[in-house]
Amino acid sequence: MAGIRKQRTSPFRSTFFAIQQGHPMQTRRSTLGLFLMLSFTALSAVAFSATAQAQGRRKAAPGKEPPHPPKVGEVAPDFELMNLEGEAVSLESLTEKSPVVMLVLRGWPGKQCPMCSRQVGEFLSKKAALKDVQVVMIYPGPAELLELHAEEFQGNKTFPSNYHFVLDPDYKFTNAWGLRWDAPRETAYPSTFVLDQDKKIVFGKTVISHGDRADVATVVAKLP
């Protein structure tokens, strides 16, 4: 009839209505349809999660050279890098206070790294376990606009006084430590180190993928 609009009913609502009405054949069909739709949704969610995890573990483009960081038992090369407040932070000054935990991030490879955000987030959320050590997080990348990108990465994160977020413009530190990932859309091989107060490396993990990084529990277990 003119002037009367048909009201659309969603498949889920129709299915629920049919089940309520109790028609045997229609109920069975509707129940099967609902089951298939829910199964498809669940499988899609699982597939998406698996894909995200695989991307975190995948090996990206190989660098011109494999990583060759200082080894466990060696004395780490000193460095001095600037934080976002323009203050110099040196390895020497940190080891004078306590053992040191170092996170070498991917910094700015053309975008913010989600795996770096996840790792930093975990180290911040579990800061109580690291209250007796100095934690330094190194953000490498091309010098141009690096400070701006680092500010964006830091966002509203609050770093305790024993945490130090520093910049590595043009890869001075990254190259000196043998961690330069020289490939398209890459910067540094993600790495985690634990140093004693003599600057000796007691734990080191460097990965050639974006994920599979050392977590807080692993680091705490290696503290001297």
Protein Blocks (a to p, Z undefined) as FASTA:
>chain_A
ZZiacddddfklmmmmmmmnopaklmmmmmmmmmmmmmmmmmmmmmmmmmmmmmmmpccd
ddfbdcddddehiacdddddddfkopacdfklmmmmmccdddddekjnoiacfklmmmmm
mmmmmmmmmmmbccddddeddfehklmmmmmmnmmaccdfkbccdddehhlmmmmnopac
cdehiabdcddddddfkopafbdcddfbfbhpacfklmmmmpZZ
